[in-house]
Amino acid sequence: MTANVYIALQSNDDTRPIIEAITEANPHAVVSQFPAMVKIDAPGHLTIVRELVSEKLGREWDLQEIHLNLISLSGNIDEDDDAFTLHWNA
């Protein structure tokens, strides 16, 4: 059994392209919409790819911008300039 990781973001116009990029990069993820937030769960791992978010936004996007709308997350974080990955160690 694989433990889920998740990320919860504010539900607003700024996060819609980010959520779209996350779901494109992680087809195994499950998106749950709530009135003020969007929670994305995934078994094992979840990756946010900077280049995909930049494409969706139509501008360069710094991964650190995720913190502007981040509510919560669960999992170990691996982060570099190109990707932000949540995972659980085996």
JOMO-V891815 format. One record per residue. RES is the residue in one letter. OMEGA is omega as a letter, one per 20 degrees, with the letter a starting at -180 (none if undefined). Layout:
res: {RES | RES}
omega: {OMEGA | OMEGA}
This chain:
res: {M | T | A | N | V | Y | I | A | L | Q | S | N | D | D | T | R | P | I | I | E | A | I | T | E | A | N | P | H | A | V | V | S | Q | F | P | A | M | V | K | I | D | A | P | G | H | L | T | I | V | R | E | L | V | S | E | K | L | G | R | E | W | D | L | Q | E | I | H | L | N | L | I | S | L | S | G | N | I | D | E | D | D | D | A | F | T | L | H | W | N | A}
omega: {a | r | r | r | r | r | r | a | r | r | r | a | a | a | a | r | r | r | r | r | r | a | r | a | a | a | r | a | r | a | r | a | r | a | a | a | r | r | r | r | r | r | r | a | r | a | r | a | a | a | r | r | r | r | a | a | a | r | r | a | r | a | r | r | r | a | r | a | a | r | a | r | r | a | r | a | r | a | r | a | a | a | r | a | r | r | r | r | r | none}
